[in-house]
Amino acid sequence: EYDTKIGGSYIYLDKTGSIELNDKDKETQMFRIDKAKGTTTIVSGKISLVMTKSKESVDLKCKLLNVSSADKINIKTKESTIESSKSIKIFIETS
């Protein structure tokens, strides 16, 4: 049975072949593939993840981001920037 306290959801299809699943809540949860713009967007409240095909880019916005790996993290690029308004801490554990 449908629970009206939870709210509604919808699936949107447009003439360009784009699709969106959305809960139409105040703090939206949404998944959208925009074929015309070449983007895939996932939103949950104030968290957003946007992948852009033409730029081969990923943009993630959130309040707290945790990245962990049991064994190894590899980062390889031409250029890197880390910007922090308060502090940067680097911990090196030696055995």
C-alpha positions in Angstrom: 0.0 0.0 0.0 1.2 3.5 -0.9 2.5 5.5 2.1 1.5 9.2 1.7 3.9 10.2 4.6 6.9 9.2 2.5 5.9 11.2 -0.6 5.8 10.6 -4.3 8.4 9.7 -7.0 8.4 10.1 -10.7 10.2 8.9 -13.8 10.7 11.5 -16.5 11.6 10.7 -20.1 12.1 13.4 -22.7 12.3 13.6 -26.5 16.2 13.6 -26.4 16.3 10.2 -24.8 17.1 11.6 -21.3 15.7 9.9 -18.2 15.3 11.1 -14.7 14.1 9.3 -11.5 13.2 11.8 -8.8 11.5 11.6 -5.4 10.2 15.2 -5.5 11.1 15.7 -1.9 12.4 19.0 -0.3 15.9 17.5 -0.1 15.7 15.8 -3.5 17.1 12.4 -4.3 17.5 12.1 -8.0 19.3 10.2 -10.8 19.4 11.8 -14.3 21.0 10.8 -17.6 21.0 13.9 -19.8 21.8 12.6 -23.3 21.8 16.1 -24.9 24.4 17.4 -22.4 26.2 14.2 -22.1 25.9 14.2 -18.3 24.9 11.7 -15.6 23.9 13.3 -12.3 23.2 11.8 -8.9 21.8 14.0 -6.1 20.9 13.1 -2.5 20.1 16.2 -0.5 23.1 18.5 -0.6 25.4 15.8 -2.1 25.9 15.8 -5.8 27.9 13.8 -8.3 28.1 14.9 -11.9 29.9 13.0 -14.7 30.4 14.8 -18.0 31.2 12.7 -21.0 32.7 15.4 -23.3 35.1 16.7 -20.6 35.8 13.2 -19.2 35.2 14.8 -15.8 33.7 13.9 -12.4 32.5 16.6 -10.0 31.6 15.6 -6.5 30.3 18.0 -3.8 29.6 16.9 -0.3 30.3 17.9 3.3 32.5 15.0 4.2 34.4 12.7 1.8 36.1 9.5 3.1 38.4 7.5 0.9 39.9 4.3 2.3 41.6 1.2 0.9 42.9 -1.8 2.8 46.0 -2.1 0.7 46.9 0.8 -1.7 45.7 4.0 -3.3 47.3 5.1 -6.6 47.1 8.6 -7.9 48.7 9.5 -11.2 48.2 12.8 -13.0 50.0 15.7 -14.7 49.1 18.3 -12.1 47.6 18.3 -8.5 46.1 21.0 -6.3 45.0 20.7 -2.7 43.4 23.8 -1.2 42.4 23.9 2.5 41.1 27.0 4.4 42.2 25.6 7.8 44.9 22.9 7.8 46.4 19.9 6.0 47.6 16.9 8.0 49.8 14.2 6.6 50.5 11.1 8.7 53.3 8.8 7.7 53.4 5.5 9.6 56.7 3.7 9.7 57.3 0.2 10.9 
